[in-house]
Amino acid sequence: MDGSNRLGALEKRRSDAMRMGGAEKVAKHHSRGKLDARARIDQLCDAGSFREIGSLSGVGVYGPDGALDHLSPANFIFGRARIDGRDLVVTADDFTVRGGAADASIREKVVQAEMMAWSLRLPLIRLIDGTGGSVRTVEAMGRTYVPANPAWDSVIRNLETVPVVALVLGSVAGIASARAVSAHLTVMTRSTSHMFIAGPPVVKRIGIETDKDSLGGPAVHEKSGAADLVVEDEAAAFDAARRFLSFLPSSVGEMPLRGAPVEVAPDESLRDIVPVDRRRTYRMRDVLARVLDPDSLMEMAPKFGRATITALARVDGCPVAVLASDPNIYGGGWSAETCDKVARFLDFAETFRLPVLHFVDIPGFMIGPEAEAAGTIRRGARAIAAVYRATVPVMGILVRKCFGVAGAAHMNPEGFRHRVAWPSGDWGSIPLEGGIEAAYRAELEAAPDREAKMAEITERLEALRSPFRTAEAYGVEEIIDPAETRAHLVDFVHLAQRRLLLDAPAVRYRP
């Protein structure tokens, strides 16, 4: 074969690969309101930046004379690309070829994609639209096989090394679902995505009739915590991936990306945002909007463990990890789900060396039969372990309540306590409202007028409840005018930048 014939053979194979599963299957895919794998890469990444690896891999179909009739390409595409000028690895399942089935792909491509991200320290984005194994493979192989997850050692190492984003863009099951949640950010689209361990036909075999939305739709997983974000469509998913990466370094051992410094004037409205009446709530998100860089907040898992807000944001251009109580959900009390959310988020901040801002209004752990049945105390202990093992700088802002074991987990008090409180601060082992009955039971029962005695005890203790009494004993480091909060945050993040890379992460990240 001369040079021109070789180039002709190359061009034919490239052309066949670009056709993916063929015009009919691609058109059917588009009719469902979905982009094909190659269009997804083009829309996600900087124009013209994708350099494919393994573009000629697949199954060649040859004629009797040994000449290639056509190439059926592999259903897994990967390569180097750029987002906002930064190099990364992008992978995409091609649903038009065998439905993106994992056992119809070429195993080594999956392995090399994960290895490329790890060895070159590049962020990784997975565009997931595939399934797990298929019984068709058994017939094709002529045997069964012991299951193995290709490249899973690299999947785990990548979680400890580089930012990993998974965009679930179709109905995925089996190992594709495992790949989706083995990421720092998992995004589902409201219009096209589902995620299952096994889909409705398999679940039917255990006697349960269900449909895709009820079993594994976006509404299910934004509440279960398996999806960090649910967005309307694929374009919004691409935007979420770009924004998420903008807060993070390309790998551990590098500083997070800093934006331009931002001037934010002190906001005097913060002085009145927390009601004097402790039975009334307020919007913590309004607090965050007034003290963080404008429009910088990116919430993660907003429908899961809702008593605590977890988010990325910036302060004076510096990326930070934000924990913030939501007093409108269980009064800010930590449920079992909230504990799981806090632990995972702190491990994430620790991995990528993001300083943590914790806006605290915690009445304690949730109590009652449901809380006990959920194992809240064990899951709470895991969250506390994440707090105490973190080596990144943490700043506590005590906005109001800080009670009990959960309240004590707002930071590790054993090191330097970078902590400020608002005059609305209210803390202790348990709130007075719930503790007087237990602590003064004998005195109350002996009183001729129980209600009068209760009022007397309450008034006496209320005088001791003032946060300024705590400050006198240096039980809290500083009480500030809430309008000064932004200035304290700016000081903290600049001090934190000095030491972020001095300590290796104390934890190994887990999904």
Buried (B, 14 or more C-beta within 10 A) or exposed (E): EEEEEEEEEEEEBBEBBEBBBBEEBBEBBEEEEBBBBBBBBBEBBEEEBBEBBBBBBBEEEEEEEEEEEBBBBBBBBBBBBBBEEBBBBBBBBBBBBBBBBBBBBBEBBBBBBBBBBBEBBBBBBBBBBBBBBBEEBEEEEEEEEEEEEBBBEBBBBBBBBBBBBBBBBBBBBBBBBBBBBBBBBBBBBBBBBBBBEBBBEEBEEEEEEEEBEEBBBBBBBBBBBBBBBBBEBBEBBBBBBBEBBBBBBBBBEBEBBBBEEBEBEBBEEBEEBBEEEBEEBBEBBEBBBBBBBEEBBBBBBBBBBBBBBBBBBBBBBBBBBBBBBBBBBBBBBBBBBBBBBBBBBBBBBBBBBBBBBBBBBBBBBBEEEEBEEBEBBEBBBBBBBBBBBBBBBBBBBBBBBBBBBBBBBBBBEEEEBBBBBBBBBBBBEBBBEEBBEEEBEEBBEEBEEEEEBBEEBBEEBEEEBEBEEBBEEEEBBEBBEBBBBBBBBBBBBBEBBEEBEEEEBBBEBEB
